[in-house]
Amino acid sequence: MEKHIRCIETPGFKVLWMPLMPFVDMLPEPIKNSPRSLERFAARILVEHEFKETVQLSRSASGRPYLSPAINCASAFCPPISISHGAGIIALAWCKTGDSIGIDVEGHRGQLLRVYPRFLRPEEYPDEITVDTLLPLWTMKEAAWKAMESQPPTIRDVPISSFSFHHYTLLHSVLLTVALPLAKPDNSIILD
């Protein structure tokens, strides 16, 4: 399985991704017949590949993934992570600076032409409404949503101007987007 894992690394973050199909046939029936189980199994493979046995993949009550130290590694490095799956790909991103991070993986989806008013505000509409122009905006919203400490009521309310985005094309037509929050201005007041 590890031979299928790919890496994107920058000074600020790292992404591990792999296609799900190459190893599905090697899995027990209960896992390969349940998309949710398959995605969680594949996410654990990526976590173990990157962090060995020092951390374990956990989920908050809301379902947000996070790393916690393994039982025998109380001082393990547990950076913020984000996980995405789509178009037959699973991806794990982690931020080297300890800041929050979000990731989204999507293939071309015709339904974006129908639903874009639900995830974009009118001022965010592209000049030309096509799947090719909507897909990056969708992945930006999804990735930013995952990177937010507290999420707004709807994905439409995600302020994409508060994030930097990094886009990568995988396997010719799958878009992977990483979102990192922009630095917050220092609003402190210095008194002499």
PETAGI-V201207 format. One record per residue. N is the residue number from 0. RES is the residue in three letters. PSI is psi in degrees with one decimal (999 if undefined). OMEGA is omega in whole degrees, 0 to 359 (* if undefined). D_LAST is the distance of its C-alpha to the last C-alpha in whole Angstrom. Layout:
n:N res:RES psi:PSI omega:OMEGA d_last:D_LAST
n:N res:RES psi:PSI omega:OMEGA d_last:D_LAST
This chain:
n:0 res:MET psi:-37.5 omega:184 d_last:61
n:1 res:GLU psi:-25.0 omega:180 d_last:58
n:2 res:LYS psi:-15.2 omega:179 d_last:60
n:3 res:HIS psi:-8.0 omega:182 d_last:59
n:4 res:ILE psi:130.5 omega:178 d_last:55
n:5 res:ARG psi:158.3 omega:184 d_last:53
n:6 res:CYS psi:139.3 omega:169 d_last:49
n:7 res:ILE psi:121.0 omega:183 d_last:47
n:8 res:GLU psi:133.5 omega:175 d_last:44
n:9 res:THR psi:173.2 omega:176 d_last:41
n:10 res:PRO psi:-26.4 omega:185 d_last:38
n:11 res:GLY psi:-23.2 omega:183 d_last:36
n:12 res:PHE psi:167.5 omega:177 d_last:39
n:13 res:LYS psi:140.8 omega:177 d_last:42
n:14 res:VAL psi:131.0 omega:170 d_last:45
n:15 res:LEU psi:135.7 omega:178 d_last:49
n:16 res:TRP psi:157.7 omega:176 d_last:51
n:17 res:MET psi:151.5 omega:173 d_last:55
n:18 res:PRO psi:145.3 omega:181 d_last:58
n:19 res:LEU psi:-29.6 omega:189 d_last:59
n:20 res:MET psi:-37.5 omega:187 d_last:63
n:21 res:PRO psi:-24.9 omega:184 d_last:64
n:22 res:PHE psi:6.7 omega:182 d_last:64
n:23 res:VAL psi:-41.0 omega:183 d_last:65
n:24 res:ASP psi:-19.3 omega:180 d_last:68
n:25 res:MET psi:-6.7 omega:186 d_last:67
n:26 res:LEU psi:155.1 omega:175 d_last:66
n:27 res:PRO psi:150.9 omega:183 d_last:67
n:28 res:GLU psi:-47.3 omega:183 d_last:69
n:29 res:PRO psi:-31.6 omega:181 d_last:66
n:30 res:ILE psi:-48.7 omega:186 d_last:63
n:31 res:LYS psi:-17.6 omega:179 d_last:65
n:32 res:ASN psi:-1.3 omega:179 d_last:66
n:33 res:SER psi:108.8 omega:181 d_last:63
n:34 res:PRO psi:-41.2 omega:181 d_last:60
n:35 res:ARG psi:-44.5 omega:179 d_last:57
n:36 res:SER psi:-40.3 omega:179 d_last:59
n:37 res:LEU psi:-44.7 omega:180 d_last:59
n:38 res:GLU psi:-42.4 omega:180 d_last:55
n:39 res:ARG psi:-39.0 omega:177 d_last:54
n:40 res:PHE psi:-47.0 omega:180 d_last:56
n:41 res:ALA psi:-38.0 omega:178 d_last:55
n:42 res:ALA psi:-40.4 omega:177 d_last:52
n:43 res:ARG psi:-36.2 omega:177 d_last:52
n:44 res:ILE psi:-45.0 omega:180 d_last:54
n:45 res:LEU psi:-43.0 omega:179 d_last:51
n:46 res:VAL psi:-47.1 omega:180 d_last:49
n:47 res:GLU psi:-37.6 omega:178 d_last:51
n:48 res:HIS psi:-43.5 omega:184 d_last:52
n:49 res:GLU psi:-42.9 omega:188 d_last:48
n:50 res:PHE psi:6.0 omega:181 d_last:47
n:51 res:LYS psi:-134.4 omega:183 d_last:50
n:52 res:GLU psi:22.3 omega:183 d_last:51
n:53 res:THR psi:-18.9 omega:182 d_last:47
n:54 res:VAL psi:165.6 omega:173 d_last:46
n:55 res:GLN psi:148.6 omega:179 d_last:48
n:56 res:LEU psi:125.3 omega:180 d_last:47
n:57 res:SER psi:170.9 omega:177 d_last:47
n:58 res:ARG psi:139.8 omega:177 d_last:46
n:59 res:SER psi:174.9 omega:179 d_last:44
n:60 res:ALA psi:-29.4 omega:180 d_last:45
n:61 res:SER psi:-4.1 omega:179 d_last:45
n:62 res:GLY psi:-2.6 omega:180 d_last:46
n:63 res:ARG psi:128.6 omega:180 d_last:43
n:64 res:PRO psi:146.7 omega:173 d_last:44
n:65 res:TYR psi:162.6 omega:178 d_last:42
n:66 res:LEU psi:141.6 omega:174 d_last:43
n:67 res:SER psi:153.0 omega:181 d_last:43
n:68 res:PRO psi:141.2 omega:174 d_last:44
n:69 res:ALA psi:161.1 omega:185 d_last:47
n:70 res:ILE psi:-40.6 omega:183 d_last:49
n:71 res:ASN psi:9.6 omega:184 d_last:49
n:72 res:CYS psi:62.5 omega:186 d_last:46
n:73 res:ALA psi:-27.5 omega:183 d_last:43
n:74 res:SER psi:21.6 omega:182 d_last:40
n:75 res:ALA psi:147.3 omega:175 d_last:42
n:76 res:PHE psi:120.8 omega:183 d_last:39
n:77 res:CYS psi:78.3 omega:182 d_last:39
n:78 res:PRO psi:161.0 omega:173 d_last:37
n:79 res:PRO psi:141.6 omega:180 d_last:37
n:80 res:ILE psi:166.0 omega:171 d_last:41
n:81 res:SER psi:145.0 omega:181 d_last:42
n:82 res:ILE psi:141.4 omega:175 d_last:46
n:83 res:SER psi:152.2 omega:175 d_last:48
n:84 res:HIS psi:139.8 omega:179 d_last:52
n:85 res:GLY psi:153.1 omega:178 d_last:54
n:86 res:ALA psi:34.7 omega:178 d_last:57
n:87 res:GLY psi:17.4 omega:182 d_last:58
n:88 res:ILE psi:143.7 omega:169 d_last:55
n:89 res:ILE psi:137.9 omega:182 d_last:53
n:90 res:ALA psi:143.6 omega:178 d_last:49
n:91 res:LEU psi:129.1 omega:177 d_last:47
n:92 res:ALA psi:143.9 omega:173 d_last:43
n:93 res:TRP psi:147.0 omega:185 d_last:40
n:94 res:CYS psi:126.5 omega:183 d_last:37
n:95 res:LYS psi:-21.3 omega:182 d_last:36
n:96 res:THR psi:-5.5 omega:181 d_last:32
n:97 res:GLY psi:-0.3 omega:177 d_last:32
n:98 res:ASP psi:165.2 omega:177 d_last:32
n:99 res:SER psi:159.2 omega:183 d_last:34
n:100 res:ILE psi:149.3 omega:176 d_last:37
n:101 res:GLY psi:150.4 omega:179 d_last:40
n:102 res:ILE psi:146.9 omega:173 d_last:43
n:103 res:ASP psi:141.3 omega:177 d_last:46
n:104 res:VAL psi:125.1 omega:181 d_last:50
n:105 res:GLU psi:147.8 omega:170 d_last:52
n:106 res:GLY psi:175.4 omega:179 d_last:56
n:107 res:HIS psi:130.8 omega:183 d_last:57
n:108 res:ARG psi:110.2 omega:180 d_last:57
n:109 res:GLY psi:-27.3 omega:182 d_last:59
n:110 res:GLN psi:-16.4 omega:177 d_last:58
n:111 res:LEU psi:-31.1 omega:179 d_last:54
n:112 res:LEU psi:-27.9 omega:180 d_last:56
n:113 res:ARG psi:-35.3 omega:191 d_last:57
n:114 res:VAL psi:-1.4 omega:185 d_last:54
n:115 res:TYR psi:-32.1 omega:177 d_last:51
n:116 res:PRO psi:-17.6 omega:179 d_last:50
n:117 res:ARG psi:-20.7 omega:181 d_last:49
n:118 res:PHE psi:-9.8 omega:177 d_last:47
n:119 res:LEU psi:142.0 omega:171 d_last:45
n:120 res:ARG psi:153.3 omega:183 d_last:44
n:121 res:PRO psi:-36.2 omega:180 d_last:46
n:122 res:GLU psi:-11.7 omega:178 d_last:43
n:123 res:GLU psi:-5.8 omega:182 d_last:43
n:124 res:TYR psi:138.0 omega:175 d_last:47
n:125 res:PRO psi:161.9 omega:179 d_last:48
n:126 res:ASP psi:-38.5 omega:179 d_last:50
n:127 res:GLU psi:126.6 omega:182 d_last:53
n:128 res:ILE psi:101.2 omega:176 d_last:54
n:129 res:THR psi:166.1 omega:177 d_last:56
n:130 res:VAL psi:-38.9 omega:181 d_last:55
n:131 res:ASP psi:-32.0 omega:179 d_last:54
n:132 res:THR psi:-26.9 omega:181 d_last:51
n:133 res:LEU psi:-32.1 omega:184 d_last:50
n:134 res:LEU psi:-48.3 omega:178 d_last:51
n:135 res:PRO psi:-35.7 omega:179 d_last:47
n:136 res:LEU psi:-40.3 omega:177 d_last:46
n:137 res:TRP psi:-47.1 omega:182 d_last:47
n:138 res:THR psi:-32.0 omega:176 d_last:46
n:139 res:MET psi:-46.6 omega:180 d_last:43
n:140 res:LYS psi:-45.9 omega:181 d_last:42
n:141 res:GLU psi:-47.5 omega:181 d_last:44
n:142 res:ALA psi:-43.0 omega:179 d_last:42
n:143 res:ALA psi:-41.2 omega:178 d_last:38
n:144 res:TRP psi:-45.1 omega:181 d_last:40
n:145 res:LYS psi:-27.3 omega:182 d_last:40
n:146 res:ALA psi:-12.8 omega:184 d_last:37
n:147 res:MET psi:136.2 omega:177 d_last:35
n:148 res:GLU psi:-48.2 omega:175 d_last:34
n:149 res:SER psi:127.7 omega:188 d_last:35
n:150 res:GLN psi:143.0 omega:178 d_last:37
n:151 res:PRO psi:170.7 omega:183 d_last:38
n:152 res:PRO psi:-37.2 omega:180 d_last:41
n:153 res:THR psi:159.6 omega:179 d_last:43
n:154 res:ILE psi:-25.6 omega:178 d_last:43
n:155 res:ARG psi:-28.5 omega:183 d_last:43
n:156 res:ASP psi:1.9 omega:179 d_last:40
n:157 res:VAL psi:123.3 omega:181 d_last:38
n:158 res:PRO psi:91.1 omega:185 d_last:36
n:159 res:ILE psi:-18.7 omega:178 d_last:37
n:160 res:SER psi:-9.6 omega:179 d_last:34
n:161 res:SER psi:9.1 omega:185 d_last:32
n:162 res:PHE psi:154.3 omega:166 d_last:34
n:163 res:SER psi:146.7 omega:185 d_last:35
n:164 res:PHE psi:145.7 omega:177 d_last:39
n:165 res:HIS psi:121.6 omega:183 d_last:41
n:166 res:HIS psi:139.6 omega:178 d_last:45
n:167 res:TYR psi:137.5 omega:175 d_last:48
n:168 res:THR psi:126.1 omega:180 d_last:52
n:169 res:LEU psi:140.6 omega:174 d_last:54
n:170 res:LEU psi:42.4 omega:173 d_last:58
n:171 res:HIS psi:-29.7 omega:184 d_last:58
n:172 res:SER psi:6.1 omega:180 d_last:57
n:173 res:VAL psi:129.3 omega:181 d_last:55
n:174 res:LEU psi:127.5 omega:175 d_last:51
n:175 res:LEU psi:127.0 omega:181 d_last:48
n:176 res:THR psi:132.6 omega:176 d_last:45
n:177 res:VAL psi:134.7 omega:178 d_last:41
n:178 res:ALA psi:132.7 omega:175 d_last:38
n:179 res:LEU psi:133.5 omega:178 d_last:35
n:180 res:PRO psi:140.2 omega:174 d_last:32
n:181 res:LEU psi:155.4 omega:180 d_last:29
n:182 res:ALA psi:135.8 omega:178 d_last:26
n:183 res:LYS psi:138.9 omega:178 d_last:24
n:184 res:PRO psi:147.0 omega:178 d_last:21
n:185 res:ASP psi:109.3 omega:182 d_last:17
n:186 res:ASN psi:17.4 omega:180 d_last:16
n:187 res:SER psi:153.1 omega:179 d_last:13
n:188 res:ILE psi:128.3 omega:180 d_last:10
n:189 res:ILE psi:122.6 omega:179 d_last:7
n:190 res:LEU psi:134.9 omega:178 d_last:4
n:191 res:ASP psi:999 omega:* d_last:0
